[in-house]
């Protein structure tokens, strides 16, 4: 099932499928947010933004606005 990263539920795993190169910063790609990599949503901030992820042996925190641009396949 395809969805965007911002719609994953806590502790849900997915595989990054695609993203908009114009909207996703290069720094995020350098940290491992590349197609084919597994991503896990670990935590959501109390007010819903940002979200805390585990991807490519790295812990990341990104805003939901950016997470909407990353398409994932949920297992």
Contact map, one row per residue, 1 for C-alpha under 8 A:
111000000000000000000000000000000000000000000000000000000000000000000000111
111100000000000000000000000000000000000000000000000000000000000000000011110
111110110000000000000000000000000000000000000000000000000000000000000011110
011111110000000000000000000000000000000000000000000000000000000000111111000
001111110000000000000000000000000000000000000000000000000000000000111111000
000111110000000000000000000000000000000000000000001000000000000110110000000
001111111000000000000000000000000000000000000000000000000000000000010000000
001111111101000000000000000000000000000010000000000000000000000000000000000
000000111111000000000000000000000000000010000000000000000000000000000000000
000000011111000000000000000000000000000011110000000000000000000000000000000
000000001111100000000000000000000000000111100000000000000000000000000000000
000000011111110000000000000000000000000111000000000000000000000000000000010
000000000011111000000000000000000000011110000000000000000000000000000000011
000000000001111100000000000000000000011100000000000000000000000000000001111
000000000000111110000000000000000011111000000000000000000000000000000001111
000000000000011111000000000000001111111000000000000000000000000000000111100
000000000000001111100000000000000011000000000000000000000000000000000111100
000000000000000111110000000000000110000000000000000000000000000000000111000
000000000000000011111001000000000000000000000000000000000000000000001110000
000000000000000001111111000000000000000000000000000000000000000000001100000
000000000000000000111111100000000000000000000000000000000000000000000000000
000000000000000000011111100000000000000000000000000000000000000000000000000
000000000000000000011111100000000000000000000000000000000000000001001000000
000000000000000000111111110110000000000000000000000000000000000001001000000
000000000000000000001111111110000000000000000000000000000000000000000000000
000000000000000000000001111111000000000000000000000000000000000000000000000
000000000000000000000000111111100000000000000000000000000000000000000000000
000000000000000000000001111111111000000000000000000000000000000000000000000
000000000000000000000001111111111100000000000000000000000000000000000000000
000000000000000000000000011111111000000000000000000000000000000000000000000
000000000000000000000000001111111000000000000000000000010100000000000000000
000000000000000000000000000111111100100000000000000000110100000000000000000
000000000000000100000000000111111110100000000000000000110000000000000000000
000000000000000101000000000010011111100000000000000000000000000000000000000
000000000000001111000000000000001111100000000000000000000000000000000000000
000000000000001110000000000000000111110000000000000000000000000000000000000
000000000000001100000000000000011111111000000000000000110000000000000000000
000000000000111100000000000000000001111100000000000000110000000000000000000
000000000000111100000000000000000000111110000000000011110000000000000000000
000000000011110000000000000000000000011111000000000011100000000000000000000
000000011111100000000000000000000000001111110000001111000000000000000000000
000000000111000000000000000000000000000111110000001111000000000000000000000
000000000110000000000000000000000000000011111000001110000000000000000000000
000000000100000000000000000000000000000011111111111100000000000000000000000
000000000000000000000000000000000000000000111111111100000000000000000000000
000000000000000000000000000000000000000000011111100000000000000000000000000
000000000000000000000000000000000000000000011111100000000000000000000000000
000000000000000000000000000000000000000000011111111000000000000000000000000
000000000000000000000000000000000000000000011111111000000000001100000000000
000000000000000000000000000000000000000000011001111100000000111100000000000
000001000000000000000000000000000000000011111001111110000000111100000000000
000000000000000000000000000000000000000011111000011111000011110000000000000
000000000000000000000000000000000000001111100000001111100011110000000000000
000000000000000000000000000000000000001111000000000111111111000000000000000
000000000000000000000000000000011000111100000000000011111111000000000000000
000000000000000000000000000000111000111000000000000001111100000000000000000
000000000000000000000000000000000000000000000000000001111110000000000000000
000000000000000000000000000000110000000000000000000001111111000000000000000
000000000000000000000000000000000000000000000000000111101111100000000000000
000000000000000000000000000000000000000000000000000111100111110000000000000
000000000000000000000000000000000000000000000000011110000011111000000000000
000000000000000000000000000000000000000000000000011110000001111101100000000
000000000000000000000000000000000000000000000000111000000000111111100000000
000001000000000000000000000000000000000000000000111000000000011111110000000
000001000000000000000000000000000000000000000000000000000000001111111000000
000000000000000000000011000000000000000000000000000000000000011111111100000
000111000000000000000000000000000000000000000000000000000000011111111100000
000111100000000000000000000000000000000000000000000000000000000111111110000
000110000000000000110011000000000000000000000000000000000000000011111110000
000110000000000111110000000000000000000000000000000000000000000001111111000
011110000000000111100000000000000000000000000000000000000000000000011111100
011110000000011111000000000000000000000000000000000000000000000000000111110
111000000000011110000000000000000000000000000000000000000000000000000011111
111000000001111000000000000000000000000000000000000000000000000000000001111
100000000000111000000000000000000000000000000000000000000000000000000000111
